[in-house]
Amino acid sequence: MTNLIGLTELESLFSQVKERVGNMLDQLPDPTNLDPKIKSEKGVGKYCSLRAFPVYPKGGKNWTLVDQTNWMFGNFAGILWLITFLSEYMDGHGEVRNNWEEKASKWTELLEKKCKDEGKSCDPAKTQTILDTSVSGQVYRSYGLGLRIGKFIDRPKYINIIKNAGLRYLKKFDQDKGYFKSGLSNYKNKHLIFPVLIDQLLALEFAAWMDSMTADAGPSTMALTHAQKTIRSHLGMRCGGQASYHLVDIGDGNGRVYGDQGYSADSAWSRGQAWVIEGLSSLYGSLSSDKKPLKFPDVIDKTVEFLKSKTSDFKQIPKWDVCLPPHPAQAYSPWDYVDTSAAAAVAAGLFTLAFATGESKHQSDASDIFQTLKEDYFPGSEKGLLDHGCYINPLCEQVRNTKRKGEAADSPLMFGDFYFMKCLVWQYCLLTKIKNPFGYHEKN
C-alpha cells in the first residue's frame, strides 16, 4: 500500500481538527438549553422537533441549524465520535479522550429530549426524512458509531434505537420492484410513481447491518438487490464515461430521469457520482467475504475512471457537475464552483474499497484526493473543516428560475467534514494496522 501521510503529519492534522471542531462547539448554542417543539410535517406527521444540528454556515457566518428530520443531522455527532476514536490512540486513554466521548454522546442523545407540551421524545426511528439516506446520515453516524466507539454509553438503549430505525427502514423494501421505497412523491409538481435516488445507496450498509441485529440474512439480501438494480437503472455510458443519474422513476415503465442537484437530468452531478463510490464501497466493505458481490469493485472503478478523466487524475477537485455545457469564461463564477464534499466522499469510499479488496490503486487514488483536500481546502476554512462544498446547484436562479441561488453553493458542509474525518481515521488505521471503527471486513 502506498501514499499514506506520515504519523507525525497525521498527529499535527488531528490537533488542528480538534481545535477547529472545538471552535465550532463554542460557536453553537448549548443544545442542552434548547427546548424541542411539537411540529407537523407532510410525510412525517406530528413529531417532536429539536432545531439544534449544524449543517452549513449561512452566508459564511452563523451555522444553519436543522432538526432531526433533515438527512444531514447526524454528521456532527459522527465527527465527534470519530475524534473520540482517534483521541484514544493519539491522546491516550484518559481524560482528553473521555471528554470527546462526552461531547459525542451529548450531541447524539439530544434526540431523547422530551417535548414539554406532550412529553414526546425526538425518536430518530420515527422521524426519518423524505429522503431515505436518513438512516445513514441520522442514525448510523450518531448512534451507530457511538455503539462501536463509545465506552460509557447505555449500550442496550443504543442497540434498541438502532434496531428500531433499521426495522422501520426495512419495511420500505418493495419485494416486487426490488428497491427500497423513497418518500419522495413529487418533483417540480410532477407526480412520481416509484422514484429511486442515487443517494439511497448510502443507507444500504445500515440496512445490511440489520443481519446481525435480527439474526436474519434477509436485510443484506435486500440491500444487495437494491444496489444491483440501481446499477442497472441509474448508471450508463454518457458524458465520456460511466455516469449516474440522480433520480429515476422506475415506476412509470420507462425509467423517466429527473435531476435537481446537477445542471440537468442528463448531466453528471459530482456528488451523485461520489454516492455511487461511497455507497457501494461501504456496502461491499460491510459484507463478509462470502457475500461480497464480485462485480462491485469493477462498477466502482468505472465511476472512478470517469471522475479521474474530469479531474486530471484527481489532481483537481471535481466541479459540482462534471458534465457542464460550454459556458462564458468568467473569473470563478458559479459555473466553476468545486465540491469538496464530493471529493471527500470519493476518497472515503476508496479507502474503504482499498481495505476490502487489498488493491493499492484505490488507496493511492484516495490518498491523492485527501492530500489535495488537506493542502488546499482545509487550511483556509474559517468555519468547519473543508471550504468550498457545494450543497445546492449554484446556477439555480439562472437554470431553474428558483430563489435558492447561492444557498450553501460555495461553503463548508457538515457531511463533507464527516467524510474528511472518515478519511483521517482511515489514514491512521491503514498506517498503524489497528481495527477500523466502521465494521468493515478486510479481504481474506
C-alpha positions as CSV (number, residue, x, y, z in Angstrom):
1,M,0.0,0.0,0.0
2,T,1.2,3.5,-0.8
3,N,0.9,7.2,-0.4
4,L,-0.3,7.5,3.2
5,I,0.9,10.6,5.0
6,G,3.3,10.0,7.9
7,L,2.3,9.6,11.6
8,T,3.8,13.0,12.6
9,E,1.9,14.8,9.9
10,L,-1.3,12.9,10.9
11,E,-0.9,13.9,14.5
12,S,-0.4,17.6,13.5
13,L,-3.5,17.5,11.3
14,F,-5.5,15.8,14.1
15,S,-4.6,18.6,16.5
16,Q,-5.8,21.2,14.0
17,V,-9.0,19.3,13.5
18,K,-9.7,19.1,17.3
19,E,-9.0,22.9,17.6
20,R,-11.3,23.6,14.7
21,V,-14.1,21.4,16.0
22,G,-13.7,22.9,19.4
23,N,-14.2,26.3,17.9
24,M,-17.4,25.1,16.2
25,L,-18.7,23.8,19.5
26,D,-18.1,27.3,21.0
27,Q,-20.0,28.9,18.2
28,L,-23.0,26.7,18.5
29,P,-25.8,27.2,21.1
30,D,-25.6,24.8,24.0
31,P,-28.1,22.1,22.9
32,T,-28.9,21.1,26.4
33,N,-30.6,24.6,26.8
34,L,-32.8,24.1,23.7
35,D,-36.4,23.0,24.1
36,P,-37.9,20.8,21.4
37,K,-41.3,21.8,19.9
38,I,-44.1,19.7,18.5
39,K,-44.3,20.1,14.8
40,S,-46.3,18.5,12.0
41,E,-44.9,17.9,8.6
42,K,-46.2,16.1,5.5
43,G,-44.8,12.7,5.2
44,V,-43.7,12.6,8.8
45,G,-46.8,13.6,10.7
46,K,-46.7,15.0,14.2
47,Y,-43.3,14.8,15.9
48,C,-41.0,16.4,18.4
49,S,-38.6,18.8,16.7
50,L,-35.3,19.9,18.1
51,R,-33.7,22.5,15.8
52,A,-30.1,22.2,17.0
53,F,-28.0,20.4,14.4
54,P,-25.4,22.4,12.3
55,V,-25.3,21.7,8.6
56,Y,-23.6,24.7,6.9
57,P,-22.8,28.3,7.8
58,K,-25.3,30.5,6.0
59,G,-23.5,33.3,4.1
60,G,-20.3,32.1,5.7
61,K,-21.4,33.3,9.1
62,N,-23.6,31.5,11.6
63,W,-24.4,27.9,11.3
64,T,-27.7,26.9,9.8
65,L,-29.4,24.6,12.3
66,V,-31.9,21.8,11.3
67,D,-33.9,19.3,13.3
68,Q,-33.8,15.5,13.1
69,T,-36.0,15.2,10.1
70,N,-33.1,16.6,8.0
71,W,-30.9,13.9,6.4
72,M,-27.7,15.7,7.5
73,F,-28.3,16.0,11.2
74,G,-26.2,13.0,12.4
75,N,-23.0,14.2,10.7
76,F,-21.8,16.4,13.6
77,A,-22.2,13.7,16.2
78,G,-20.4,11.4,13.8
79,I,-17.5,13.7,13.6
80,L,-17.3,13.9,17.4
81,W,-17.4,10.1,17.6
82,L,-14.5,9.8,15.1
83,I,-12.5,12.3,17.0
84,T,-13.2,10.2,20.1
85,F,-11.9,7.1,18.3
86,L,-8.6,8.8,17.2
87,S,-8.2,10.5,20.6
88,E,-7.9,7.2,22.2
89,Y,-4.8,6.3,20.2
90,M,-3.3,9.8,19.8
91,D,-4.1,11.4,23.2
92,G,-4.1,8.2,25.3
93,H,-7.0,6.5,27.1
94,G,-7.6,9.3,29.6
95,E,-9.4,12.5,30.2
96,V,-9.0,14.1,26.8
97,R,-10.5,11.0,25.0
98,N,-13.3,10.8,27.5
99,N,-14.2,14.5,27.2
100,W,-14.7,13.9,23.4
101,E,-16.9,11.0,24.1
102,E,-19.0,13.1,26.5
103,K,-19.5,15.7,23.7
104,A,-20.3,13.0,21.1
105,S,-22.9,11.3,23.3
106,K,-24.5,14.6,24.2
107,W,-25.0,15.5,20.6
108,T,-26.2,12.0,19.8
109,E,-28.7,11.7,22.7
110,L,-30.3,15.1,22.0
111,L,-32.9,13.1,20.2
112,E,-34.1,11.7,23.5
113,K,-35.1,15.1,24.9
114,K,-38.9,15.4,25.6
115,C,-41.3,17.9,24.3
116,K,-42.7,19.6,27.3
117,D,-46.1,20.1,25.9
118,E,-46.8,16.5,25.0
119,G,-43.9,14.5,26.6
120,K,-42.9,13.0,23.2
121,S,-39.3,12.3,22.5
122,C,-37.5,13.1,19.3
123,D,-37.3,9.4,18.4
124,P,-35.0,9.1,15.4
125,A,-36.7,5.9,14.3
126,K,-40.0,7.7,13.9
127,T,-38.8,10.9,12.2
128,Q,-37.0,9.8,9.1
129,T,-36.9,12.3,6.4
130,I,-38.4,12.3,2.9
131,L,-35.0,11.1,1.6
132,D,-34.1,7.6,2.7
133,T,-30.5,8.4,3.2
134,S,-31.7,9.4,6.6
135,V,-30.9,6.2,8.4
136,S,-27.3,6.6,7.3
137,G,-26.9,10.3,7.9
138,Q,-29.1,10.3,11.0
139,V,-28.9,7.1,13.0
140,Y,-25.8,5.3,11.7
141,R,-23.4,8.2,12.1
142,S,-24.7,9.1,15.5
143,Y,-26.0,6.1,17.4
144,G,-24.2,3.6,15.1
145,L,-20.7,5.0,15.5
146,G,-21.5,5.6,19.2
147,L,-22.2,1.9,19.7
148,R,-19.0,1.0,18.0
149,I,-16.7,3.6,19.7
150,G,-18.4,4.6,23.0
151,K,-17.2,3.2,26.3
152,F,-19.7,4.8,28.7
153,I,-22.9,4.7,26.7
154,D,-26.1,2.9,27.6
155,R,-25.5,0.0,25.1
156,P,-28.9,-1.6,25.3
157,K,-30.6,1.8,24.7
158,Y,-28.3,2.5,21.6
159,I,-29.0,-1.0,20.2
160,N,-32.7,-0.6,20.7
161,I,-32.8,2.8,18.8
162,I,-30.6,1.4,16.0
163,K,-32.7,-1.7,15.6
164,N,-36.0,0.1,15.7
165,A,-34.7,2.6,13.0
166,G,-33.4,-0.3,10.9
167,L,-36.6,-2.3,11.1
168,R,-38.6,0.7,10.0
169,Y,-36.3,1.2,7.1
170,L,-36.5,-2.5,6.0
171,K,-40.3,-2.1,5.8
172,K,-39.7,0.3,2.9
173,F,-38.4,-2.5,0.7
174,D,-40.7,-3.4,-2.2
175,Q,-40.3,-7.1,-2.9
176,D,-41.8,-6.9,-6.4
177,K,-39.6,-3.9,-7.6
178,G,-36.5,-4.9,-5.7
179,Y,-35.9,-1.3,-4.4
180,F,-36.3,0.5,-1.1
181,K,-39.1,2.9,-1.5
182,S,-38.2,6.6,-1.3
183,G,-40.6,9.0,0.5
184,L,-40.3,11.4,-2.5
185,S,-43.7,11.6,-4.1
186,N,-43.5,14.6,-6.5
187,Y,-40.8,16.6,-8.3
188,K,-41.5,20.0,-9.7
189,N,-45.2,19.4,-9.3
190,K,-44.9,16.2,-11.3
191,H,-46.3,13.1,-9.6
192,L,-43.8,10.3,-9.3
193,I,-44.8,6.7,-9.1
194,F,-41.7,4.9,-7.6
195,P,-38.8,7.3,-7.5
196,V,-35.3,6.0,-6.7
197,L,-32.5,8.4,-5.8
198,I,-28.8,7.6,-6.2
199,D,-28.5,9.0,-2.6
200,Q,-30.2,5.9,-1.3
201,L,-27.1,3.8,-1.8
202,L,-25.7,5.5,1.3
203,A,-28.3,3.7,3.5
204,L,-27.5,0.2,2.3
205,E,-24.6,-0.6,4.7
206,F,-27.0,0.3,7.6
207,A,-29.7,-2.0,6.1
208,A,-27.1,-4.8,5.8
209,W,-26.1,-4.3,9.4
210,M,-29.5,-5.4,10.4
211,D,-28.4,-9.0,9.7
212,S,-26.6,-9.0,13.0
213,M,-29.3,-7.1,14.8
214,T,-32.1,-9.5,13.7
215,A,-30.2,-12.8,13.3
216,D,-31.5,-12.9,9.7
217,A,-29.8,-12.8,6.4
218,G,-32.7,-11.0,4.7
219,P,-31.6,-7.4,5.3
220,S,-28.3,-7.8,3.4
221,T,-30.1,-9.5,0.6
222,M,-32.5,-6.6,0.3
223,A,-29.5,-4.2,0.3
224,L,-27.7,-6.1,-2.4
225,T,-30.8,-6.3,-4.5
226,H,-31.4,-2.6,-4.3
227,A,-27.7,-1.9,-5.2
228,Q,-27.7,-4.3,-8.1
229,K,-30.9,-2.9,-9.6
230,T,-29.7,0.7,-9.1
231,I,-26.6,-0.1,-11.0
232,R,-28.8,-1.2,-13.9
233,S,-31.3,1.7,-13.7
234,H,-29.0,4.7,-12.8
235,L,-25.6,4.0,-14.3
236,G,-24.8,4.2,-18.0
237,M,-22.2,5.4,-20.6
238,R,-22.6,9.2,-21.2
239,C,-20.6,12.4,-20.8
240,G,-17.5,10.4,-21.8
241,G,-17.7,7.6,-19.2
242,Q,-19.9,5.7,-16.7
243,A,-22.0,8.3,-15.1
244,S,-25.0,8.1,-12.7
245,Y,-28.4,9.8,-12.9
246,H,-29.7,11.5,-9.8
247,L,-33.3,10.4,-9.8
248,V,-35.1,7.7,-11.8
249,D,-38.8,7.0,-11.6
250,I,-38.8,3.3,-12.1
251,G,-42.5,3.0,-11.6
252,D,-43.6,4.6,-14.9
253,G,-42.4,1.7,-17.0
254,N,-39.9,3.9,-18.9
255,G,-37.5,4.8,-16.2
256,R,-38.0,8.5,-16.6
257,V,-35.0,10.5,-15.5
258,Y,-35.1,13.7,-13.3
259,G,-32.4,15.8,-11.9
260,D,-32.2,18.6,-9.4
261,Q,-28.8,18.8,-7.8
262,G,-26.8,18.8,-11.0
263,Y,-27.0,21.1,-14.0
264,S,-29.7,18.9,-15.7
265,A,-31.1,15.4,-15.6
266,D,-28.7,14.3,-18.2
267,S,-25.5,15.9,-16.8
268,A,-23.3,14.4,-14.2
269,W,-23.8,15.8,-10.7
270,S,-20.4,15.2,-8.9
271,R,-21.9,14.2,-5.5
272,G,-24.1,11.7,-7.2
273,Q,-21.0,10.0,-8.7
274,A,-19.5,10.2,-5.2
275,W,-22.6,8.4,-3.7
276,V,-22.0,5.6,-6.1
277,I,-18.4,5.1,-5.0
278,E,-19.0,5.7,-1.2
279,G,-22.4,3.8,-1.1
280,L,-21.2,0.7,-3.0
281,S,-17.8,0.6,-1.3
282,S,-19.4,0.9,2.2
283,L,-21.9,-1.9,1.4
284,Y,-19.1,-4.0,-0.1
285,G,-16.9,-3.4,2.9
286,S,-19.6,-4.2,5.4
287,L,-20.3,-7.7,4.0
288,S,-18.4,-10.8,4.8
289,S,-16.2,-12.4,2.1
290,D,-18.8,-15.0,1.2
291,K,-21.4,-12.3,0.5
292,K,-19.3,-9.7,-1.4
293,P,-20.5,-9.3,-5.0
294,L,-17.7,-9.9,-7.4
295,K,-18.7,-7.1,-9.8
296,F,-19.0,-4.2,-7.3
297,P,-15.3,-3.2,-7.5
298,D,-15.4,-3.1,-11.3
299,V,-18.6,-0.9,-11.2
300,I,-16.9,1.4,-8.7
301,D,-13.7,1.5,-10.8
302,K,-15.6,2.7,-13.9
303,T,-17.1,5.6,-12.0
304,V,-13.7,6.4,-10.5
305,E,-12.1,6.4,-14.0
306,F,-14.9,8.7,-15.2
307,L,-14.2,11.2,-12.4
308,K,-10.4,10.9,-12.9
309,S,-10.9,11.9,-16.5
310,K,-12.7,15.0,-15.4
311,T,-10.1,16.0,-12.7
312,S,-6.7,15.4,-14.2
313,D,-6.3,12.1,-12.4
314,F,-7.6,13.6,-9.1
315,K,-5.0,16.4,-9.2
316,Q,-8.1,18.7,-9.1
317,I,-11.3,18.7,-7.0
318,P,-14.3,18.0,-9.2
319,K,-16.6,20.8,-10.1
320,W,-20.1,20.5,-8.7
321,D,-21.1,18.9,-12.0
322,V,-18.5,17.4,-14.3
323,C,-20.7,17.4,-17.5
324,L,-21.5,21.1,-17.9
325,P,-22.2,22.6,-21.3
326,P,-19.9,25.3,-22.8
327,H,-20.3,28.5,-20.8
328,P,-18.9,32.0,-20.7
329,A,-15.4,32.3,-19.3
330,Q,-15.6,34.3,-16.1
331,A,-13.4,34.7,-13.0
332,Y,-14.6,32.0,-10.6
333,S,-18.2,32.1,-11.4
334,P,-20.9,29.5,-10.2
335,W,-20.0,27.6,-13.3
336,D,-16.6,26.9,-11.8
337,Y,-17.6,26.0,-8.2
338,V,-16.0,22.8,-7.0
339,D,-17.5,20.4,-4.4
340,T,-15.1,19.3,-1.7
341,S,-17.8,17.2,-0.1
342,A,-18.0,15.1,-3.2
343,A,-14.2,14.7,-3.3
344,A,-14.1,13.7,0.4
345,A,-16.8,11.1,-0.1
346,V,-15.0,9.6,-3.1
347,A,-11.8,9.4,-1.0
348,A,-13.6,7.8,1.9
349,G,-15.2,5.2,-0.4
350,L,-11.8,4.4,-2.0
351,F,-10.1,4.0,1.4
352,T,-12.9,1.5,2.3
353,L,-12.5,-0.3,-1.0
354,A,-8.7,-0.5,-0.6
355,F,-9.2,-2.2,2.7
356,A,-11.9,-4.6,1.5
357,T,-10.1,-5.6,-1.7
358,G,-6.4,-5.2,-0.9
359,E,-5.9,-3.1,-4.1
360,S,-3.2,-0.5,-3.8
361,K,-4.6,1.6,-6.7
362,H,-7.7,2.5,-4.6
363,Q,-5.6,3.6,-1.6
364,S,-3.3,5.6,-4.0
365,D,-6.3,7.5,-5.5
366,A,-7.9,8.1,-2.1
367,S,-4.6,9.4,-0.7
368,D,-4.1,11.8,-3.7
369,I,-7.6,13.3,-3.1
370,F,-7.0,13.5,0.7
371,Q,-3.7,15.3,0.1
372,T,-5.3,17.9,-2.1
373,L,-8.1,18.5,0.4
374,K,-5.6,18.8,3.2
375,E,-3.3,21.2,1.5
376,D,-5.7,23.3,-0.5
377,Y,-9.1,23.3,1.2
378,F,-8.5,22.6,4.9
379,P,-6.2,25.4,5.9
380,G,-8.4,28.3,4.8
381,S,-11.7,27.2,6.2
382,E,-12.9,29.7,8.9
383,K,-16.0,27.5,9.6
384,G,-15.9,23.8,9.6
385,L,-13.1,21.7,8.2
386,L,-13.3,22.0,4.4
387,D,-14.0,25.1,2.3
388,H,-15.8,25.1,-1.0
389,G,-18.5,22.5,-0.6
390,C,-21.5,22.8,-3.0
391,Y,-24.7,21.7,-1.4
392,I,-27.2,23.2,-3.9
393,N,-27.0,23.8,-7.6
394,P,-25.2,27.2,-7.8
395,L,-27.0,28.1,-11.1
396,C,-30.5,27.6,-9.7
397,E,-31.6,31.1,-10.5
398,Q,-30.2,31.1,-14.0
399,V,-31.0,27.5,-14.9
400,R,-34.2,26.8,-13.0
401,N,-35.6,30.2,-12.1
402,T,-35.8,29.4,-8.3
403,K,-34.9,31.5,-5.3
404,R,-32.3,29.2,-3.9
405,K,-29.4,30.9,-5.6
406,G,-26.2,30.7,-3.5
407,E,-27.6,28.6,-0.6
408,A,-24.5,26.8,0.6
409,A,-23.3,26.7,-3.0
410,D,-19.7,27.5,-2.0
411,S,-19.4,26.7,1.7
412,P,-18.3,24.3,4.3
413,L,-20.7,21.4,4.6
414,M,-21.1,19.2,7.7
415,F,-21.3,15.9,5.7
416,G,-18.2,16.9,3.7
417,D,-16.4,17.4,7.0
418,F,-17.7,14.0,8.2
419,Y,-16.1,12.3,5.1
420,F,-12.9,14.2,5.6
421,M,-12.8,12.9,9.2
422,K,-13.5,9.4,7.9
423,C,-10.5,9.7,5.6
424,L,-8.4,10.9,8.5
425,V,-9.5,7.8,10.5
426,W,-8.7,5.5,7.5
427,Q,-5.3,7.0,7.1
428,Y,-4.5,6.2,10.8
429,C,-6.0,2.7,10.7
430,L,-4.2,1.8,7.5
431,L,-0.9,3.2,8.7
432,T,-1.0,1.6,12.2
433,K,-2.9,-1.6,11.3
434,I,-5.5,-1.0,14.1
435,K,-9.1,-2.2,13.7
436,N,-11.3,0.3,11.9
437,P,-14.4,1.6,13.8
438,F,-16.8,1.1,10.8
439,G,-17.3,-2.6,11.0
440,Y,-15.8,-3.2,7.5
441,H,-14.2,-6.6,6.7
442,E,-10.8,-7.0,5.2
443,K,-10.2,-9.2,2.2
444,N,-9.3,-12.8,3.4
